[in-house]
Amino acid sequence: MINRAVRDTTFAEEASKVRTGHGPDDMATLRSLAINPLRTAGHTNIAAGLREMSDDCFRQPLDLLGLA
């Protein structure tokens, strides 16, 4: 349940224009896939974690996922 509130505040999920078919569920899944590794890495503020990852957007997200 916490992810729902985080997705809404961080990604403005309720303002999303994706409304048909499986789109809303798929987008919620993708947003959760962005949140969960940040939580696992110890980030308590997801918005700040996303900003930190965007500083070096080609290396840091891959390091976070253990792919680099």
N, C-alpha and C positions, 0 to 999 in steps of 0.2 A: 504493500500500500504506500510506503514511503516513496517509491519510485514514481508513482502517479503524481504526487505533489511536486516532486523535483522536476519531472518532465514538464509539468504545466508551467512552473515558474521559470525554469531555465530555458526551455525551448518554446514557450508560448503555445503549448499544444492545443489549447482550446481555440486559438485563432487560426489554426491550420485550415487550409482550403481543401485538404484531402478528405473527401467525404464519401466516396462510393466504393463498393466492392470490398476487397480485403485491404485497401489502401490505408485506412486508419489503423488497423491492427498491425500491418506491416511497418508503418512509420513508428508506432509505439515500440515495437520490437527493436528497430534500429536505434531509437533514442535510448532504450534500456541498454543496448549493447555498447553505447558510448558511456553510459553512467557507471555500469558495474565494474569495469576495469579501473576506473578512477577511484571508486570506493575501495576496491581491493588494494590499491596502491596507497590508501590512507588519506585520500582527499576527503575532507568533510564538507567543503564548499565546492560543489560541482561546477558552478560558473567560473570560479577562480581556477579550478583544475583544467577546464577547457581552454581558458586563456593561456595558461602555462603551456599546455600542449601545442597551442598555435604559435608559440614563439619560434619553434623549430619544427614546423609541421611535417617535414619529411622524415625526421629521425625519431623524435620523442614519442609519437603514438606507437610506432613499431617497437620501440624499447619497452613501452608500457605493456604491450601485448606479448613481449618476449620473442619477437620475430626478427629483431635486428642482431 
